[in-house]
Amino acid sequence: PLKDRGWIEGERISDKEYPHIFVKPEPKKRYFPPVCIGGGKIVEREEDIYYQLRINGIYEMVKKDLKIAFSVFGETKDYDDLNKFIKTLEKEIEALGFNMEPVYVNFQKPRDIKEEIEKIKENEQKSDILVAFIEDNSESNIYNEIKRYSLQNQILQTQVVTFKTLRKILKEEEKYVKYILGNIVLGILAKTRNKPFIFA
C-alpha cells in the first residue's frame, strides 16, 4: 500500500514515484501502407523498402541517365568528404539501375545564392537536379532561398544535404547508409520524374 511508502492521503500521486501503479500506453506504431515496386513486388514494411528496391528495381524508370549539379552553400574545407559523398551517392544510384553524371561541381561558397543557381541553370550540360550542401546551423532562410531561386523561371529541382548528414553517411554506419542515404537517393529519383514506388 502507498501509505506504507510514505504517501499521505490527499497528496498527488506521481507516476515517477509510483510507476508500478500506472498503466503505460502501448507505444504507437507508425502506419506504413503497402507499396508496389519493380516487377509488381509488394512491400509491406518500411524498413524493407530500400533493400527490395535494390533487388527488384523501382516501379517506373522515366529517366535513366541523371545529370546532377553539386554546390556548397556554406564554409567548408572538407573537400575529401564531399568527393567521397559524391562517389557514394553515385554507387547507390547505380545500384538501382541508373547512371549518374556530375555535370557541375563547386566546393567554394558562392557570393550570391541566386547567382550560383542561375549559373547552374545556364550551364550547357543541363542539370536534372542540384544537390546543395548547407552548414548544420544554417538558418532556414538559406534553405528557402535555394528552393525559391531554383524554382523561378527555368525550374531546377533541388535536394538539400547538411554537412552533418554527409558526415553520418561517410561513417558507413548501416543505419545511416540504409535510411538517410536511401532517402536522399529516393528523393533524387522522384524529383527527376522517376517513380520509386506507388501505393499498392
Secondary structure, 3 states (H helix, E strand, C coil): CHHHHCCCCCCCCCCCCCHHHCCCCCCCCCCCCCEECHHHCEECCHHHHHHHHHHHCCCECCCCEEEEEEEEECCCCCHHHHHHHHHHHHHHHHHCCCEEEEEEEECCCCCCHHHHHHHHHHCCCCCCEEEEEECCCCCHHHHHHHHHHHCCCCCCEEEEEEHHHHHHHHCCCHHHHHHHHHHHHHHHHHHCCCECCEEC
